Amino acid sequence: MSRIGKLPISIPQGVEVNIDNNQITVSGKKGVLTQHVPDKIGIEKNDKQLIIKRYSEEKEAKSLHGLIRNLVANMIKGVVDGFEKRLELVGIGYRASIQGSTLNLSIGFSKPAQYNSPENINIEVERNVIIKISGINKEKVGQVAAEIRGLKKPEPYLGKGIKYTDEVIRRKVGKAGA
């Protein structure tokens, strides 16, 4: 049995969980999230706990067991607290600004790079070099952060680019002088 999948998920106060056929809906103070549950996985709701069960011992059901449990746990955490990623611009003249729902980045290209924020994702800029991405869906927050970082990945010689604030860039030595 999956060690992660068999762990129960506690439902905090103020969170409502509805299970309808193969759909689970979690609503809380920050919003509502829905997730499709495969046929091989079942969700059982007790007093203040959710228990994820699998109906067969197939390899696919075993792999989905822990996945669905973590997705549901992340949904509950998202509607209660939300998720956040922080990016940092490293480089001389690199800066960011927000205009409406568009993020403008001056990252060394001839024109400023622009990124349009998707729905339910909040992007803020602090001190012109820190980008804070927040929302209730962990997958979307991570995807938006990865797309913004992908506009100019940090390079290993000078460390210039867009990096996560907790990311460590392994630096390389440049040309050796003769």
C-alpha positions in Angstrom: 0.0 0.0 0.0 1.2 3.5 -0.8 2.7 5.2 2.3 1.6 8.6 1.1 -1.7 7.5 -0.2 -2.9 5.8 3.0 -2.3 9.0 5.1 -5.6 10.6 6.0 -6.2 14.3 5.1 -7.7 16.4 7.8 -10.3 19.0 6.8 -9.8 22.3 8.7 -12.7 24.4 9.9 -14.3 26.6 7.3 -13.4 24.2 4.4 -16.2 22.4 2.6 -15.5 19.2 0.6 -18.1 17.8 -1.9 -17.6 14.5 -3.6 -19.8 14.0 -6.7 -19.2 10.9 -8.9 -15.6 11.3 -10.0 -15.3 15.0 -9.1 -14.1 16.5 -5.8 -14.8 20.1 -5.0 -13.0 22.0 -2.2 -14.2 25.4 -1.2 -12.8 27.7 1.4 -12.2 31.4 2.3 -9.8 31.9 -0.7 -11.8 30.2 -3.4 -13.0 27.0 -5.0 -11.0 24.2 -6.6 -12.2 21.1 -8.5 -10.3 17.9 -9.4 -11.2 14.9 -11.4 -10.6 11.6 -9.7 -9.9 8.5 -11.8 -12.2 5.5 -11.6 -9.6 3.3 -9.9 -9.4 5.7 -6.9 -12.1 6.4 -4.4 -12.5 9.1 -1.8 -14.2 8.4 1.6 -15.3 11.3 3.7 -15.5 10.8 7.5 -16.2 13.5 10.2 -13.2 15.8 9.6 -11.1 13.5 7.4 -10.7 12.3 3.9 -9.4 8.9 3.1 -8.1 8.0 -0.4 -8.6 4.4 -1.4 -7.7 2.4 -4.5 -10.0 -0.3 -5.9 -7.3 -2.5 -7.6 -3.7 -3.5 -7.2 -2.8 -2.5 -10.8 0.4 -0.5 -11.3 -1.5 2.5 -12.6 -3.9 2.5 -9.5 -0.9 2.3 -7.2 0.8 5.2 -8.8 -2.4 7.3 -8.8 -3.1 6.6 -5.1 -0.4 8.9 -3.7 -0.8 11.4 -6.5 -4.5 12.0 -5.9 -3.9 12.1 -2.1 -1.3 14.9 -2.5 -3.5 16.8 -5.1 -6.4 16.8 -2.7 -4.2 17.8 0.2 -2.8 20.7 -1.9 -6.3 21.8 -2.8 -7.3 22.0 0.9 -4.1 23.9 1.7 -4.6 26.2 -1.3 -8.2 27.3 -0.3 -7.0 27.9 3.3 -3.6 29.5 2.9 -2.7 29.8 -0.8 0.6 29.2 -2.4 3.4 31.6 -3.3 6.6 31.6 -5.3 9.2 34.4 -5.4 11.5 35.2 -8.3 14.5 37.5 -8.3 16.0 39.5 -11.1 19.8 39.4 -11.1 21.7 41.7 -13.4 22.6 45.4 -13.9 19.5 47.2 -15.2 17.2 44.3 -14.8 13.8 45.4 -13.4 10.2 44.5 -13.4 6.9 46.4 -13.3 3.2 45.7 -13.4 0.7 47.4 -15.7 -2.8 46.0 -15.1 -2.4 42.2 -15.5 0.7 42.4 -17.6 4.2 42.0 -16.2 6.9 44.0 -18.0 10.4 42.8 -17.6 13.6 44.7 -18.6 16.0 41.8 -18.8 18.7 42.8 -21.3 16.7 42.4 -24.5 16.2 45.2 -27.0 12.5 45.4 -26.0 10.9 44.7 -22.6 9.6 41.2 -22.3 5.9 41.0 -21.4 4.0 38.3 -19.5 0.2 38.3 -19.2 -1.0 36.9 -15.9 -3.6 34.1 -16.1 -6.9 34.1 -14.2 -6.7 33.5 -10.4 -3.0 34.2 -10.3 -1.8 37.4 -8.6 1.6 38.8 -9.6 3.2 41.6 -7.5 6.6 43.3 -7.9 8.6 44.3 -4.8 11.6 46.7 -5.1 11.7 46.3 -8.9 13.6 43.1 -8.7 11.5 40.6 -6.7 8.4 39.1 -8.4 5.9 37.5 -6.0 3.4 35.0 -7.7 0.5 33.8 -5.5 -2.7 31.9 -6.0 -4.8 29.0 -4.6 -3.8 26.4 -7.3 -0.2 25.1 -6.6 0.2 23.7 -10.1 -0.7 27.0 -11.8 1.5 29.1 -9.4 4.5 26.8 -10.2 3.8 26.8 -13.9 3.6 30.6 -14.1 6.8 31.0 -12.1 8.6 28.5 -14.4 7.3 30.3 -17.5 8.6 33.7 -16.2 11.9 32.2 -15.2 12.1 30.6 -18.7 12.2 34.1 -20.3 15.8 34.5 -19.1 17.3 31.6 -17.1 20.3 32.4 -14.9 23.6 31.8 -16.6 26.5 30.1 -14.8 29.3 32.6 -15.4 27.9 35.9 -14.0 24.6 34.6 -12.6 22.5 37.1 -14.6 18.9 36.2 -15.3 15.7 35.3 -13.4 16.0 32.9 -10.5 13.9 31.6 -7.6 14.9 33.5 -4.4 15.9 30.2 -2.7 17.7 28.8 -5.8 21.5 28.5 -5.7 23.3 29.0 -9.0 26.5 27.0 -9.4 29.0 29.4 -10.8 31.7 28.4 -13.3 35.1 29.9 -13.6 35.5 32.1 -16.8 38.5 32.1 -19.1 41.8 31.7 -17.5 44.3 34.5 -18.4 47.6 33.2 -19.9 
